Amino acid sequence: MFIASPIAGRITFVADTAKLGSYVSPEAVLFRIADPKRIQIQAAVPVTDARRIAPGDVATVESVSGEKLAAIVRSVTPGVDAESRSATVVIALTAGLDGLQPGQFVRAHIKPKSSAPVEGRFVLPEEAVQSVEGQDVVFVREGDAFTAVPVRVGSRGGGRIEVVEGLTAGQSVAGKNAFLLKAELGKGEAEH
């Protein structure tokens, strides 16, 4: 017997029951076929970034081989994944790619139409925010030194943290080694 697919594409799944001579019921799924021209990408995006992304935003998808493809954001989920603390952004390629396979990992770069940060809010590496005596602080450069500045933080995700209060545009802050400044601050207080 000959089985024809109603669409052109690639076979992405073959059922165990799809063997020559096997009996199958009419409603049984024997194969799954994906059209490479209609593949969508589900990207996990930190919540702080997802707030600025909207359907219609331009994206670039980079395949494992390094090929870059034009894409567009189709939708952004309103909810957050409880485990990853990220939102899902669905991206559609503007042209298909024969080398892209369903389930394959890719890298997506999204350029929100409104790429300016929300007024007064900043996204920093999570290690830039330290806790000193129960207060979240960021170390701000002032001349040749750093000063601990109290901040109020918002959402966290993907190694990033949103600072919603306490910083102003143009300030330089310590990032990766902020914990060393916190340790120095503790030493200075112990000497007094």
Backbone bond lengths (Angstrom), bond angles and torsions (degrees), N, CA, C in turn:
res aa  C-N    CA-C-N  psi(-1)  N-CA   C-N-CA  omega(-1)  CA-C   N-CA-C  phi
1 M - - - 1.452 - - 1.525 108.87 -
2 F 1.284 116.04 144.64 1.460 123.37 -178.65 1.527 108.90 -104.35
3 I 1.338 117.73 129.69 1.467 121.75 177.58 1.513 107.46 -112.52
4 A 1.329 116.18 122.80 1.468 121.32 -179.32 1.519 109.79 -109.81
5 S 1.316 115.97 141.43 1.463 121.29 177.27 1.524 109.35 -88.37
6 P 1.332 116.79 141.53 1.469 118.98 177.31 1.530 113.16 -74.24
7 I 1.350 117.06 -12.05 1.468 120.28 178.70 1.523 109.96 -129.69
8 A 1.318 115.14 156.02 1.465 120.12 174.27 1.523 107.65 -87.26
9 G 1.307 117.35 145.87 1.458 120.00 179.05 1.506 111.59 166.20
10 R 1.332 114.91 -159.83 1.462 122.70 -179.22 1.516 110.18 -111.65
11 I 1.308 116.27 142.16 1.462 120.59 175.34 1.525 107.38 -76.54
12 T 1.347 115.94 123.99 1.464 120.77 -179.51 1.525 112.31 -111.61
13 F 1.352 116.33 -9.77 1.460 120.34 -178.80 1.523 107.98 -152.92
14 V 1.336 116.52 136.73 1.459 122.22 174.39 1.522 106.71 -127.42
15 A 1.333 116.88 123.68 1.465 121.45 -179.48 1.525 109.99 -71.25
16 D 1.331 115.86 151.79 1.467 121.07 177.53 1.525 111.22 -61.00
17 T 1.328 116.43 -28.46 1.464 121.10 -177.68 1.523 112.91 -80.59
18 A 1.323 118.07 -4.42 1.472 121.47 -178.57 1.522 110.00 -85.52
19 K 1.337 115.32 68.68 1.462 120.90 -179.78 1.521 108.68 -124.93
20 L 1.294 115.77 145.84 1.450 121.65 179.46 1.524 109.92 -56.31
21 G 1.321 116.34 125.72 1.458 121.63 178.91 1.516 114.37 90.86
22 S 1.330 118.73 -7.38 1.467 121.62 179.93 1.523 110.50 -79.13
23 Y 1.323 115.34 146.58 1.459 121.02 174.97 1.528 107.83 -86.78
24 V 1.323 116.83 133.33 1.465 121.47 176.15 1.516 109.06 -133.41
25 S 1.324 115.42 147.33 1.466 119.92 177.93 1.527 109.24 -79.56
26 P 1.333 117.23 157.02 1.471 120.15 -177.47 1.531 114.07 -59.56
27 E 1.331 117.71 -30.01 1.467 120.16 -177.67 1.532 113.48 -89.95
28 A 1.311 117.80 -0.09 1.470 121.59 -177.78 1.529 111.20 -68.35
29 V 1.335 114.71 140.33 1.463 120.68 175.03 1.526 106.83 -89.22
30 L 1.319 115.89 117.44 1.458 120.32 -179.92 1.522 112.09 -98.56
31 F 1.323 115.40 -37.07 1.462 121.54 -177.16 1.519 109.24 -141.09
32 R 1.318 115.77 154.32 1.469 121.20 167.39 1.515 106.07 -118.25
33 I 1.308 115.02 136.50 1.460 120.21 -178.01 1.512 108.71 -123.52
34 A 1.325 115.91 132.84 1.469 121.21 178.35 1.519 108.83 -114.90
35 D 1.311 115.03 137.27 1.461 121.35 175.84 1.522 107.51 -90.28
36 P 1.343 119.56 113.42 1.467 121.00 -176.95 1.526 113.44 -59.63
37 K 1.316 116.75 -21.30 1.467 119.94 179.74 1.528 111.64 -79.96
38 R 1.340 116.88 -9.29 1.465 119.68 -177.03 1.524 112.63 -122.47
39 I 1.306 117.40 20.32 1.467 120.92 179.72 1.523 109.38 -69.80
40 Q 1.336 115.53 136.20 1.465 121.50 174.86 1.520 108.05 -112.80
41 I 1.306 115.18 150.00 1.457 121.07 -179.96 1.518 108.24 -109.61
42 Q 1.338 116.17 134.21 1.458 120.87 173.70 1.521 106.56 -104.99
43 A 1.320 115.83 113.27 1.463 121.33 -177.51 1.522 109.97 -105.68
44 A 1.340 116.71 130.93 1.463 121.89 174.07 1.525 107.14 -85.44
45 V 1.332 115.92 121.71 1.462 121.83 -174.10 1.524 109.12 -125.47
46 P 1.351 118.89 135.31 1.469 120.16 175.99 1.533 110.28 -54.79
47 V 1.315 115.87 141.72 1.465 121.62 -176.58 1.525 111.92 -54.25
48 T 1.322 117.12 -40.13 1.470 119.86 -178.53 1.518 111.46 -61.58
49 D 1.327 117.51 -33.44 1.464 120.81 177.68 1.524 111.29 -81.19
50 A 1.330 116.74 -36.77 1.468 120.88 -177.14 1.524 111.95 -61.28
51 R 1.316 117.51 -29.12 1.472 120.68 179.96 1.522 112.53 -62.07
52 R 1.332 116.61 -25.72 1.469 120.32 -177.63 1.524 112.57 -94.93
53 I 1.333 117.47 -7.32 1.461 121.70 -176.72 1.521 109.50 -94.53
54 A 1.330 115.69 139.63 1.464 121.07 -179.51 1.525 109.55 -139.14
55 P 1.338 116.90 155.94 1.464 119.28 174.92 1.528 110.31 -54.67
56 G 1.331 115.21 137.53 1.456 120.70 -178.51 1.517 113.44 99.71
57 D 1.342 117.63 -14.29 1.466 120.16 177.99 1.530 109.46 -65.02
58 V 1.313 115.69 146.74 1.463 122.17 -178.97 1.526 109.86 -80.74
59 A 1.325 115.91 140.99 1.466 121.30 178.93 1.525 109.29 -136.08
60 T 1.315 115.14 159.47 1.461 122.19 172.48 1.521 106.53 -126.34
61 V 1.315 116.41 130.52 1.457 121.84 179.30 1.520 107.75 -109.66
62 E 1.330 115.18 130.26 1.465 120.29 -179.91 1.520 109.07 -110.64
63 S 1.325 115.93 121.45 1.461 120.63 -179.64 1.525 110.14 -77.19
64 V 1.323 116.09 171.17 1.459 121.81 179.99 1.531 110.37 -59.48
65 S 1.323 116.55 -33.27 1.468 120.64 -179.22 1.526 112.33 -77.95
66 G 1.345 117.15 -5.16 1.462 121.03 178.63 1.512 114.21 95.37
67 E 1.328 116.95 -1.50 1.462 120.12 178.87 1.526 109.76 -71.52
68 K 1.338 116.47 133.63 1.466 121.21 -179.02 1.520 109.88 -103.13
69 L 1.331 114.75 133.90 1.458 121.27 -176.05 1.516 110.61 -125.01
70 A 1.317 116.31 140.49 1.462 121.12 177.32 1.525 109.04 -74.24
71 A 1.330 115.68 141.71 1.460 121.13 -178.99 1.523 109.18 -149.86
72 I 1.334 114.69 173.04 1.462 120.76 179.72 1.526 108.76 -141.47
73 V 1.323 117.27 145.17 1.464 121.76 179.18 1.523 108.36 -75.63
74 R 1.340 116.03 125.52 1.472 120.76 178.18 1.524 111.41 -92.41
75 S 1.355 116.43 -40.18 1.465 118.84 -178.96 1.523 110.60 -160.09
76 V 1.335 114.74 161.16 1.463 122.77 175.91 1.517 106.31 -129.36
77 T 1.332 117.47 126.33 1.460 119.35 -179.30 1.520 110.20 -68.60
78 P 1.321 116.96 139.31 1.464 119.01 179.24 1.523 112.72 -74.59
79 G 1.333 117.63 -21.73 1.461 121.05 -177.54 1.514 112.51 -95.55
80 V 1.330 114.73 174.87 1.462 122.14 -179.03 1.518 108.34 -121.57
81 D 1.322 117.03 136.37 1.453 122.15 175.91 1.525 108.34 -68.18
82 A 1.328 116.81 125.38 1.467 121.55 -175.05 1.527 112.65 -63.44
83 E 1.327 118.08 -35.36 1.465 120.61 -178.07 1.518 112.76 -78.20
84 S 1.335 116.70 -49.20 1.469 119.50 -174.62 1.520 113.06 -89.62
85 R 1.335 117.06 -12.02 1.473 121.94 -177.68 1.525 110.64 57.37
86 S 1.334 115.64 39.04 1.458 119.73 -179.64 1.520 110.20 -132.14
87 A 1.316 115.46 159.25 1.461 122.17 175.78 1.527 107.51 -97.76
88 T 1.326 116.01 158.18 1.460 120.32 178.51 1.515 109.69 -104.39
89 V 1.320 115.73 128.39 1.460 122.39 176.80 1.523 106.62 -112.30
90 V 1.339 116.60 126.52 1.462 121.37 178.25 1.524 108.25 -95.48
91 I 1.330 115.13 125.14 1.462 122.29 -176.16 1.523 108.36 -119.90
92 A 1.331 116.33 134.87 1.466 121.21 177.03 1.521 109.30 -112.86
93 L 1.322 115.67 136.36 1.463 120.44 176.46 1.523 108.84 -71.75
94 T 1.314 117.46 140.97 1.462 119.88 178.04 1.523 110.76 -78.77
95 A 1.320 117.65 -19.77 1.466 123.01 173.28 1.519 106.92 -142.92
96 G 1.318 117.30 142.82 1.459 120.53 -177.86 1.514 112.41 -70.11
97 L 1.312 114.94 166.70 1.460 120.88 177.16 1.516 107.65 -136.58
98 D 1.302 116.19 123.11 1.461 119.94 -178.75 1.524 112.23 -64.88
99 G 1.335 118.21 -30.98 1.457 121.61 -176.93 1.517 114.60 -79.64
100 L 1.334 118.69 -10.73 1.462 121.90 -178.41 1.523 109.42 -84.80
101 Q 1.327 116.51 129.72 1.459 121.97 -177.20 1.522 110.54 -112.04
102 P 1.332 118.67 143.87 1.463 120.22 173.83 1.526 110.01 -58.27
103 G 1.326 116.67 135.50 1.459 122.14 -179.73 1.516 114.03 88.42
104 Q 1.312 117.29 -7.62 1.467 121.83 -179.35 1.522 110.10 -74.84
105 F 1.329 116.89 144.90 1.455 121.15 177.06 1.519 109.82 -83.27
106 V 1.324 115.38 138.83 1.462 122.23 176.97 1.520 108.05 -137.30
107 R 1.319 116.21 168.42 1.463 121.53 175.78 1.522 106.47 -112.23
108 A 1.327 116.46 134.18 1.463 120.62 179.93 1.523 109.97 -118.60
109 H 1.317 115.75 136.91 1.463 122.89 175.23 1.521 106.18 -117.21
110 I 1.329 116.58 119.52 1.463 121.45 -177.46 1.517 108.97 -111.55
111 K 1.321 116.00 132.43 1.466 121.00 177.62 1.522 107.47 -110.80
112 P 1.338 116.63 99.95 1.463 118.88 178.92 1.523 110.66 -63.32
113 K 1.334 115.60 144.55 1.469 119.32 177.14 1.514 109.17 -59.64
114 S 1.337 114.89 -37.26 1.462 119.69 176.63 1.513 106.68 -103.86
115 S 1.346 117.56 84.08 1.457 119.02 -177.41 1.510 113.42 -86.65
116 A 1.317 117.47 0.83 1.464 119.64 176.59 1.519 108.95 -75.74
117 P 1.339 118.50 139.46 1.457 119.86 178.22 1.523 110.45 -67.30
118 V 1.328 115.20 156.62 1.455 120.06 176.02 1.520 107.29 -60.74
119 E 1.320 117.37 134.92 1.471 123.17 -175.21 1.525 111.40 -48.55
120 G 1.334 116.53 124.72 1.462 121.41 175.64 1.515 114.60 80.69
121 R 1.330 118.46 0.88 1.461 121.53 179.94 1.518 109.26 -114.75
122 F 1.329 114.60 143.56 1.458 120.27 -177.11 1.518 108.87 -136.44
123 V 1.317 117.02 147.66 1.461 121.80 175.78 1.524 107.39 -110.47
124 L 1.337 115.53 124.28 1.465 122.27 -176.86 1.522 109.88 -123.08
125 P 1.339 117.02 162.33 1.463 118.66 169.78 1.533 108.26 -60.79
126 E 1.320 116.88 141.79 1.466 120.92 -176.16 1.528 112.42 -55.70
127 E 1.341 117.65 -34.89 1.466 120.50 -177.89 1.526 112.98 -71.23
128 A 1.339 118.04 -10.49 1.473 120.74 178.23 1.527 111.46 -72.57
129 V 1.332 117.00 -24.69 1.469 120.79 -179.53 1.526 108.44 -96.84
130 Q 1.324 115.85 123.42 1.464 122.41 -179.17 1.527 109.04 -117.98
131 S 1.321 116.13 155.56 1.461 120.77 177.12 1.525 108.48 -103.87
132 V 1.331 115.72 120.84 1.463 121.92 178.46 1.521 107.18 -123.37
133 E 1.344 115.49 115.63 1.464 122.05 -178.67 1.526 111.69 52.00
134 G 1.338 115.99 43.81 1.459 121.27 176.63 1.520 114.86 79.64
135 Q 1.306 117.70 1.01 1.475 122.09 -178.34 1.532 109.29 -112.14
136 D 1.340 116.69 132.80 1.464 120.05 174.47 1.516 108.89 -72.79
137 V 1.342 116.38 131.28 1.466 121.05 179.40 1.523 109.77 -134.41
138 V 1.325 114.18 157.22 1.460 122.78 172.01 1.518 105.94 -124.59
139 F 1.325 117.10 139.37 1.456 120.58 179.20 1.523 108.98 -89.45
140 V 1.348 115.14 113.99 1.463 122.82 -176.91 1.520 109.09 -101.64
141 R 1.344 115.94 133.89 1.471 120.71 179.19 1.522 109.23 -73.23
142 E 1.327 114.66 129.42 1.468 122.08 173.74 1.520 106.45 -132.08
143 G 1.318 116.44 99.86 1.467 120.79 -175.82 1.509 110.06 69.77
144 D 1.353 116.11 -122.19 1.461 120.97 -179.84 1.521 112.65 -97.46
145 A 1.317 117.92 6.71 1.464 121.53 -176.03 1.533 110.14 -126.86
146 F 1.329 114.52 171.22 1.460 121.22 175.47 1.517 108.51 -118.17
147 T 1.332 116.19 142.19 1.458 122.30 178.52 1.522 108.57 -119.81
148 A 1.340 116.52 136.50 1.463 120.72 176.93 1.528 108.64 -74.97
149 V 1.322 116.63 120.74 1.462 122.24 -179.08 1.530 108.04 -114.90
150 P 1.347 118.04 121.69 1.467 120.29 178.11 1.533 110.83 -63.21
151 V 1.330 115.78 139.28 1.464 121.43 179.05 1.521 109.61 -135.68
152 R 1.327 114.37 161.74 1.469 120.60 172.08 1.519 106.12 -113.07
153 V 1.336 115.84 128.38 1.463 120.04 -175.95 1.522 111.01 -101.70
154 G 1.333 114.27 156.73 1.465 122.00 177.39 1.516 109.24 -110.31
155 S 1.314 115.30 -127.44 1.461 119.68 -175.66 1.525 112.06 -79.96
156 R 1.341 113.67 157.60 1.466 122.29 179.26 1.521 107.94 -126.60
157 G 1.306 115.71 152.95 1.463 119.36 175.42 1.509 111.11 168.67
158 G 1.312 115.56 143.27 1.454 121.09 177.00 1.513 114.08 61.17
159 G 1.353 117.47 31.52 1.459 120.47 -179.99 1.515 113.87 78.55
160 R 1.323 117.18 9.85 1.467 122.51 -179.10 1.525 108.81 -119.79
161 I 1.332 116.11 155.62 1.462 121.56 178.43 1.526 108.59 -139.59
162 E 1.312 114.87 139.50 1.463 120.76 -179.60 1.525 109.18 -92.25
163 V 1.326 116.87 129.22 1.465 122.20 174.83 1.524 106.11 -103.35
164 V 1.342 116.24 116.87 1.468 120.44 -174.69 1.524 113.24 -99.26
165 E 1.336 116.47 -13.15 1.467 119.27 -178.89 1.523 109.74 -156.97
166 G 1.335 116.57 141.52 1.460 121.26 174.13 1.518 114.61 115.97
167 L 1.326 118.30 -16.92 1.466 121.16 179.38 1.523 110.45 -115.95
168 T 1.328 115.45 157.28 1.463 120.56 173.77 1.526 108.52 -125.50
169 A 1.312 115.85 156.05 1.465 121.30 -179.14 1.522 110.25 -59.01
170 G 1.327 116.04 139.34 1.457 121.15 177.00 1.513 114.82 95.32
171 Q 1.333 118.33 -11.58 1.462 119.86 178.65 1.526 109.77 -74.36
172 S 1.340 116.43 142.33 1.466 121.78 174.74 1.513 108.03 -95.48
173 V 1.336 115.56 130.46 1.465 119.52 -179.06 1.523 110.23 -121.87
174 A 1.335 115.62 154.18 1.464 121.59 175.95 1.518 108.12 -76.02
175 G 1.330 116.48 140.11 1.458 120.41 -178.44 1.506 112.42 -110.78
176 K 1.338 116.70 -96.30 1.462 122.86 -172.13 1.518 114.40 -57.44
177 N 1.311 118.97 -40.24 1.467 120.86 -174.55 1.522 113.45 -102.72
178 A 1.322 117.03 27.13 1.464 120.39 179.91 1.531 111.38 -60.99
179 F 1.325 117.24 -29.50 1.469 119.83 179.25 1.529 111.31 -63.10
180 L 1.346 117.33 -29.63 1.472 120.26 177.46 1.527 110.39 -67.94
181 L 1.321 116.91 -38.41 1.471 120.70 176.97 1.523 110.20 -66.27
182 K 1.331 115.92 -37.16 1.464 119.78 177.26 1.531 109.50 -63.33
183 A 1.335 116.83 -41.95 1.473 120.65 178.85 1.523 110.64 -63.72
184 E 1.331 117.75 -42.25 1.471 121.79 177.57 1.520 110.87 -62.96
185 L 1.328 116.56 -38.64 1.465 121.23 178.45 1.526 109.41 -62.52
186 G 1.335 116.21 -42.29 1.465 120.93 178.34 1.518 112.04 -64.22
187 K 1.342 117.52 -38.12 1.469 121.41 178.03 1.521 110.55 -64.82
188 G 1.317 116.44 -43.24 1.467 121.23 -179.08 1.510 111.66 -61.89
189 E 1.339 117.05 -38.67 1.466 120.65 179.49 1.521 110.60 -70.67
190 A 1.345 117.09 -33.45 1.465 120.73 -179.47 1.523 111.47 -70.09
191 E 1.345 117.77 -27.02 1.463 121.44 -178.84 1.520 112.40 -76.93
192 H 1.332 118.74 -19.15 1.476 121.33 -177.27 1.495 112.26 -79.40
